[in-house]
Amino acid sequence: MSEFKASGFRDEFGNAGPDLVGITTMTSPYYFVPPSGSTAERPQSAPPGMLRFNTDIGRLEVWRNDHWATILGESPNLGDQNNNTGNTTNSAGGTGTRGLFAGGNAPSVTDTIEYVTISTLGNAQDFGNLTQSSYVGAGGCASRTRGIRGGGETPSKQDTIDFVTIASTGNATDFGNLTQARSTVNAFSNQTRGIFAGGLTPSPQTTTDYITIAQTGNAVDFGDLTIASYGGAAASSSVRGVVFVGYTSGGSTNRIEYFTIATTGNALDFGDRTVSIYYPATAFNATRATWAGGNGAINTIDFVTTATTGNAQDFGDLTTARVTPAGASSSTRGLFAGGNNPTFRNIIDFISIPTTGNAVDFGDMTTATSGPAGFSNGHGGL
C-alpha cells in the first residue's frame, strides 16, 4: 500500500502550511465544489462513493457500485413527532414524505384530497378539496413542493389542471389547462416538468402534454405515444418517464413505452408487461418502477428497471385484488390505495420497492374510493 505525502504548502500570506501524510482531515468554514456535469456526462464506470453535481437535475449524486443515486434534500417538515393528536399516520410535524390521493368515485364523483406519511403506518387524513370533482384516471404528478392533478371526468371529460402545496393542507388552486380535455391520463414528472400522456376523449389518444411545475399556465405539446391508448399508468426517474400502456382501440395491451423528460419528442418502445391490463397504479423510486392491480380486479404487481429497457418481471401480489387503485411512493416504499372489487375499497397497501414480495396492509383511506389520482413529494423522479 502506497503512502500519500505532500509538503511545502503556503497560505495566502506566505506562511508555512501543513504537511499532508496518510489519512488527512481538512476543515473549513467555507465549502468545497465537487465535479459537475450533465446526466449524459456521467462517468460510466466510477469508484464507489464518487460524488458529483448533476447540472440537469440540480442535485448531488453518488455512484453506488452499479448506478448513480440522487442525494435527496429539502425534506418538508411532516409527521407528528409526539402523536398527541391521535394522528396514527404522523402527518402533522417532523420529517417524512407525503402521499396524496385526490378525487375518485366514492361512489359519487368526489373532490376530496387525503394524505398519509409514507414512512409510517395508519389511516389517511383529510387534506382539502380539488377545484372540481374528478374521477376515472385524472393524472397525478408532483415536484418536492407541488402536487398536480390533470384531466379526469365529472362525468364530462376535463382539461383542468390544479395544484396543491404538499407540505401544507388546504384546497387546490387552478394551474391551467391540458391541450385536450380527456380522462384516464398517464402522468409522470421530475422536479421540473409534469407530463400527461394519452387519455380518452372519448376515443383513445396519443397526445402528450407537459407543464413546468413551478409555474402556472396551460400545458404545451410534448410529443406522442406510439399507440393511441388510455387507462394505463406511468412512472419516472429524474431522466426518463415510463408509460405502462393501457387500453387501445384493439383492446388491452402489455406494451411499455418511455420518454426522455428533459427533451420533447415521441415515445419509444421499452418492453412488455407480464399481462395485458388497464387501470393499474404505479409506485416507483429512482431506479425501479412497479405497477399493481388492473381490470379484472387482479392482484398482480410487476416491476421494471427504469434506466434500462426490457420486459417486466413479477414482484408479488396486492393484499386484495382490485382495479383503479392510486399509487404514491417514497425512495423505499410504494403505496396502493383504494380501488374496486366488486365494491369500492378503502384499502391502502405498501411494498418495499428495492426488494420483491407481497404487499402488506398500511391503513385505510378516509372513504372507500375508486379511481383517485395519486402523487407524492418523494417519488423516483425527484
C-alpha positions as CSV (number, residue, x, y, z in Angstrom):
1,M,0.0,0.0,0.0
2,S,1.5,3.4,-1.0
3,E,1.5,6.4,1.2
4,F,0.4,9.8,0.1
5,K,2.6,12.7,1.3
6,A,2.6,16.3,0.3
7,S,4.5,19.2,1.9
8,G,5.6,22.8,1.3
9,F,2.1,24.3,1.3
10,R,1.8,28.0,1.9
11,D,-1.2,30.1,2.9
12,E,-2.2,33.3,1.2
13,F,0.1,35.3,3.4
14,G,3.2,33.2,2.6
15,N,3.3,31.4,5.9
16,A,4.1,27.7,6.1
17,G,1.1,25.4,5.8
18,P,0.6,21.8,7.0
19,D,2.2,18.6,5.6
20,L,-0.4,16.0,4.4
21,V,0.6,12.4,5.3
22,G,-1.7,9.4,5.1
23,I,-5.4,10.0,6.2
24,T,-5.9,13.7,6.5
25,T,-9.0,15.6,7.6
26,M,-9.5,19.2,6.3
27,T,-11.9,21.6,7.8
28,S,-13.0,25.0,6.6
29,P,-15.8,27.5,7.4
30,Y,-16.4,27.8,3.7
31,Y,-17.2,25.0,1.2
32,F,-15.9,22.6,-1.5
33,V,-17.1,22.2,-5.0
34,P,-17.5,18.7,-6.3
35,P,-17.1,17.8,-10.0
36,S,-20.2,18.7,-12.1
37,G,-21.8,17.8,-15.4
38,S,-25.0,16.8,-17.1
39,T,-26.6,13.4,-17.0
40,A,-25.1,12.5,-20.3
41,E,-21.7,13.3,-19.0
42,R,-21.8,10.9,-16.0
43,P,-18.8,8.5,-15.9
44,Q,-19.9,5.0,-17.0
45,S,-17.6,3.3,-14.5
46,A,-16.7,5.2,-11.3
47,P,-15.2,4.2,-8.0
48,P,-17.8,3.5,-5.2
49,G,-18.7,6.7,-3.4
50,M,-17.8,9.1,-6.2
51,L,-19.7,12.4,-5.7
52,R,-20.8,14.8,-8.4
53,F,-23.3,17.6,-9.0
54,N,-25.8,16.8,-11.8
55,T,-26.5,20.1,-13.6
56,D,-29.6,18.6,-15.4
57,I,-31.5,18.0,-12.1
58,G,-29.7,20.4,-9.8
59,R,-28.7,17.8,-7.2
60,L,-25.8,15.9,-5.9
61,E,-25.5,12.2,-6.8
62,V,-23.3,9.4,-5.7
63,W,-22.1,6.2,-7.5
64,R,-23.4,3.1,-5.7
65,N,-21.4,0.4,-7.4
66,D,-23.9,-0.1,-10.2
67,H,-25.9,3.1,-10.6
68,W,-25.9,6.8,-9.9
69,A,-28.2,7.6,-6.9
70,T,-29.6,11.1,-6.3
71,I,-28.9,12.6,-2.9
72,L,-32.2,13.9,-1.7
73,G,-32.6,17.1,0.3
74,E,-35.1,19.8,1.3
75,S,-37.3,17.3,3.1
76,P,-40.5,19.1,4.2
77,N,-41.5,19.2,7.8
78,L,-44.1,16.4,8.1
79,G,-45.0,13.8,10.6
80,D,-46.4,14.2,14.1
81,Q,-43.5,13.7,16.5
82,N,-45.4,13.4,19.8
83,N,-48.6,12.0,18.3
84,N,-50.7,13.9,20.9
85,T,-53.4,14.4,18.2
86,G,-54.2,10.7,17.9
87,N,-52.9,11.0,14.3
88,T,-51.6,7.5,13.6
89,T,-50.1,8.5,10.3
90,N,-47.7,11.0,11.9
91,S,-48.5,13.7,9.3
92,A,-48.6,16.9,11.4
93,G,-45.0,17.7,12.1
94,G,-41.5,16.1,11.8
95,T,-39.8,14.8,8.6
96,G,-41.3,12.5,6.0
97,T,-42.7,12.0,2.5
98,R,-46.4,12.6,1.9
99,G,-48.6,10.5,-0.4
100,L,-51.8,12.2,-1.6
101,F,-54.9,10.7,-3.1
102,A,-57.2,13.2,-4.9
103,G,-60.7,12.8,-6.3
104,G,-62.3,9.5,-7.3
105,N,-65.6,7.7,-7.2
106,A,-66.9,7.1,-3.6
107,P,-69.5,6.1,-5.1
108,S,-70.4,9.6,-6.4
109,V,-67.7,11.7,-8.0
110,T,-65.7,13.5,-5.3
111,D,-63.3,16.4,-4.9
112,T,-61.8,15.1,-1.7
113,I,-58.0,15.1,-1.2
114,E,-56.5,13.0,1.6
115,Y,-52.9,12.2,2.7
116,V,-50.6,9.9,4.6
117,T,-47.0,10.0,5.6
118,I,-45.4,7.1,3.7
119,S,-42.7,6.2,6.2
120,T,-45.3,5.4,8.8
121,L,-48.5,3.2,9.1
122,G,-52.0,4.3,9.7
123,N,-55.1,5.8,8.2
124,A,-55.3,8.7,5.8
125,Q,-56.4,12.2,6.8
126,D,-58.3,15.0,5.1
127,F,-56.1,17.4,3.1
128,G,-58.6,19.6,1.4
129,N,-60.5,19.7,-1.9
130,L,-59.9,19.8,-5.6
131,T,-61.2,22.8,-7.7
132,Q,-63.8,20.4,-9.1
133,S,-64.9,16.8,-8.5
134,S,-63.0,14.3,-10.7
135,Y,-62.7,10.6,-11.3
136,V,-61.7,8.0,-13.8
137,G,-58.0,8.5,-14.3
138,A,-57.1,12.1,-13.6
139,G,-53.3,12.1,-13.9
140,G,-51.3,12.9,-10.7
141,C,-47.6,14.0,-10.6
142,A,-45.5,16.2,-8.3
143,S,-42.3,18.1,-7.5
144,R,-41.0,18.2,-4.0
145,T,-43.3,21.1,-3.2
146,R,-46.3,21.0,-5.6
147,G,-48.8,18.2,-6.3
148,I,-50.5,18.3,-9.7
149,R,-53.8,16.8,-10.8
150,G,-54.8,17.0,-14.5
151,G,-57.8,15.7,-16.6
152,G,-60.4,13.3,-15.5
153,E,-64.2,13.1,-15.7
154,T,-67.1,14.9,-14.0
155,P,-68.5,12.8,-15.9
156,S,-67.7,15.0,-18.9
157,K,-64.1,15.0,-20.0
158,Q,-61.9,17.6,-18.2
159,D,-58.9,19.7,-19.3
160,T,-58.5,21.2,-15.8
161,I,-55.1,21.2,-14.1
162,D,-54.9,22.2,-10.4
163,F,-52.2,22.1,-7.7
164,V,-51.7,21.9,-4.0
165,T,-48.7,22.7,-1.8
166,I,-47.8,19.3,-0.4
167,A,-46.2,20.4,2.9
168,S,-49.3,22.2,4.0
169,T,-53.0,21.2,3.9
170,G,-55.7,23.1,2.1
171,N,-57.7,23.3,-1.1
172,A,-56.3,23.0,-4.6
173,T,-55.7,26.1,-6.8
174,D,-56.2,26.4,-10.6
175,F,-53.0,25.8,-12.5
176,G,-54.1,25.9,-16.2
177,N,-55.5,23.5,-18.8
178,L,-54.4,20.5,-20.8
179,T,-54.1,20.9,-24.6
180,Q,-57.1,18.5,-24.9
181,A,-59.9,17.6,-22.4
182,R,-59.5,13.9,-21.6
183,S,-59.8,11.3,-18.8
184,T,-57.6,8.3,-17.8
185,V,-54.4,10.2,-18.4
186,N,-50.9,8.7,-17.7
187,A,-49.0,11.3,-15.7
188,F,-45.3,11.4,-14.5
189,S,-42.7,14.1,-13.6
190,N,-39.3,15.0,-12.5
191,Q,-38.6,18.1,-10.2
192,T,-39.1,20.4,-13.2
193,R,-41.6,19.0,-15.6
194,G,-45.0,17.3,-15.3
195,I,-46.1,15.2,-18.4
196,F,-49.6,13.9,-19.3
197,A,-49.7,11.1,-21.9
198,G,-52.6,9.5,-23.7
199,G,-56.2,9.5,-22.5
200,L,-59.8,9.2,-23.6
201,T,-61.7,12.0,-25.5
202,P,-63.9,9.7,-25.9
203,S,-61.5,7.9,-28.4
204,P,-58.0,6.7,-27.3
205,Q,-55.3,9.4,-27.8
206,T,-51.6,9.6,-28.4
207,T,-51.5,13.2,-27.2
208,T,-48.7,14.0,-24.7
209,D,-48.5,17.4,-23.0
210,Y,-46.1,18.9,-20.5
211,I,-46.1,21.7,-17.9
212,T,-43.4,23.4,-15.9
213,I,-44.4,22.6,-12.4
214,A,-43.0,25.7,-10.6
215,Q,-45.0,28.0,-13.0
216,T,-48.8,28.1,-13.6
217,G,-50.2,28.1,-17.1
218,N,-51.5,25.9,-19.8
219,A,-49.9,22.6,-21.0
220,V,-47.8,22.5,-24.2
221,D,-47.4,19.7,-26.7
222,F,-44.6,17.3,-25.9
223,G,-45.0,14.6,-28.5
224,D,-47.0,11.4,-28.9
225,L,-47.3,7.9,-27.6
226,T,-46.6,5.3,-30.4
227,I,-50.1,3.9,-29.9
228,A,-53.4,5.7,-29.0
229,S,-54.4,4.5,-25.6
230,Y,-55.9,5.3,-22.2
231,G,-56.2,3.9,-18.7
232,G,-52.6,2.9,-18.3
233,A,-50.2,4.2,-15.6
234,A,-46.8,5.9,-15.6
235,A,-43.6,6.2,-13.5
236,S,-40.4,8.1,-13.8
237,S,-36.8,8.6,-12.8
238,S,-35.3,12.1,-12.9
239,V,-34.4,11.4,-16.6
240,R,-37.0,9.0,-18.0
241,G,-40.7,8.6,-17.9
242,V,-42.1,5.1,-18.4
243,V,-45.7,4.6,-19.6
244,F,-47.5,1.2,-19.0
245,V,-49.9,1.5,-21.9
246,G,-53.5,0.6,-21.1
247,Y,-56.4,0.2,-23.4
248,T,-56.2,0.7,-27.2
249,S,-58.8,0.5,-30.0
250,G,-57.9,-3.1,-30.3
251,G,-58.2,-3.9,-26.6
252,S,-55.9,-4.0,-23.6
253,T,-52.1,-4.3,-24.2
254,N,-48.9,-5.3,-22.4
255,R,-46.8,-2.6,-24.1
256,I,-44.4,-0.4,-22.2
257,E,-43.1,2.9,-23.7
258,Y,-40.7,5.6,-22.5
259,F,-39.9,9.3,-22.9
260,T,-36.9,11.4,-22.1
261,I,-38.3,14.1,-19.8
262,A,-35.8,16.9,-20.4
263,T,-36.5,16.9,-24.2
264,T,-39.6,16.8,-26.3
265,G,-40.5,14.1,-28.8
266,N,-42.3,10.8,-29.3
267,A,-42.3,7.8,-27.1
268,L,-40.0,4.8,-27.8
269,D,-40.6,1.1,-27.1
270,F,-39.4,-0.1,-23.7
271,G,-40.7,-3.7,-23.5
272,D,-43.7,-5.7,-22.3
273,R,-45.6,-6.3,-19.0
274,T,-46.3,-9.9,-17.8
275,V,-50.0,-9.4,-18.5
276,S,-52.2,-7.2,-20.8
277,I,-54.3,-5.0,-18.5
278,Y,-55.5,-1.4,-18.0
279,Y,-56.4,0.7,-14.9
280,P,-53.4,-0.2,-12.7
281,A,-51.5,2.1,-10.3
282,T,-47.7,2.8,-10.1
283,A,-45.2,3.3,-7.3
284,F,-41.5,3.9,-8.1
285,N,-38.2,5.1,-6.9
286,A,-35.2,6.5,-8.9
287,T,-34.2,3.0,-10.3
288,R,-37.3,0.8,-10.2
289,A,-40.9,1.2,-11.3
290,T,-43.7,-1.1,-10.1
291,W,-47.3,-1.3,-11.2
292,A,-50.2,-3.1,-9.4
293,G,-53.8,-4.2,-10.0
294,G,-55.9,-3.6,-13.1
295,N,-59.0,-4.6,-14.9
296,G,-60.4,-8.0,-14.0
297,A,-59.6,-6.9,-10.4
298,I,-56.2,-8.7,-10.4
299,N,-53.6,-8.7,-7.6
300,T,-50.5,-8.7,-9.8
301,I,-47.5,-6.4,-9.0
302,D,-44.8,-6.2,-11.7
303,F,-41.6,-4.2,-12.0
304,V,-39.0,-2.8,-14.4
305,T,-35.7,-1.1,-14.0
306,T,-36.3,2.4,-15.3
307,A,-32.8,3.2,-16.7
308,T,-32.8,0.1,-19.0
309,T,-35.3,-1.3,-21.5
310,G,-36.8,-4.8,-21.3
311,N,-39.8,-6.8,-20.2
312,A,-41.4,-6.5,-16.7
313,Q,-40.8,-9.2,-14.0
314,D,-43.1,-10.4,-11.3
315,F,-42.8,-8.5,-8.0
316,G,-45.5,-10.0,-5.8
317,D,-49.2,-9.5,-5.1
318,L,-51.5,-7.0,-3.5
319,T,-53.3,-7.9,-0.3
320,T,-56.6,-7.7,-2.2
321,A,-57.1,-7.9,-6.0
322,R,-58.7,-4.7,-7.4
323,V,-59.0,-2.3,-10.3
324,T,-58.3,1.5,-10.4
325,P,-56.2,1.9,-7.3
326,A,-54.0,5.0,-6.9
327,G,-50.2,4.9,-6.3
328,A,-47.8,7.1,-4.3
329,S,-44.2,6.4,-3.3
330,S,-41.0,7.4,-1.4
331,S,-37.5,6.2,-2.3
332,T,-38.2,3.0,-0.4
333,R,-41.9,2.5,-0.1
334,G,-44.8,2.2,-2.6
335,L,-48.4,2.6,-1.6
336,F,-51.5,1.4,-3.5
337,A,-54.7,3.0,-2.2
338,G,-58.4,2.4,-2.9
339,G,-59.9,0.6,-6.0
340,N,-62.8,-1.5,-6.8
341,N,-63.6,-5.3,-6.5
342,P,-66.5,-5.5,-6.8
343,T,-67.3,-2.6,-4.5
344,F,-65.4,0.5,-3.6
345,R,-62.4,-0.2,-1.4
346,N,-60.6,1.9,1.3
347,I,-57.6,-0.4,1.5
348,I,-54.0,1.1,1.5
349,D,-51.2,-1.5,0.8
350,F,-47.5,-0.9,0.9
351,I,-44.4,-2.6,-0.6
352,S,-40.7,-2.2,-0.2
353,I,-39.7,-1.0,-3.7
354,P,-36.0,-2.1,-3.6
355,T,-37.0,-5.7,-2.8
356,T,-39.7,-8.0,-4.1
357,G,-42.6,-9.6,-2.2
358,N,-46.2,-9.3,-1.5
359,A,-47.9,-6.1,-0.3
360,V,-48.7,-5.5,3.4
361,D,-51.6,-3.6,5.0
362,F,-50.7,0.1,5.6
363,G,-54.1,1.5,6.8
364,D,-57.3,2.9,5.3
365,M,-58.4,5.8,3.2
366,T,-61.0,8.2,4.8
367,T,-63.6,6.9,2.3
368,A,-63.8,3.8,0.1
369,T,-62.8,5.3,-3.3
370,S,-62.1,4.1,-6.8
371,G,-60.0,5.9,-9.4
372,P,-58.3,8.7,-7.4
373,A,-55.2,10.4,-8.7
374,G,-52.1,9.6,-6.6
375,F,-48.8,11.5,-6.2
376,S,-46.1,12.3,-3.6
377,N,-43.2,14.6,-2.9
378,G,-40.7,11.8,-2.7
379,H,-41.1,9.7,-5.8
380,G,-38.3,8.4,-8.0
381,G,-38.4,11.4,-10.5
382,L,-37.2,13.8,-7.8
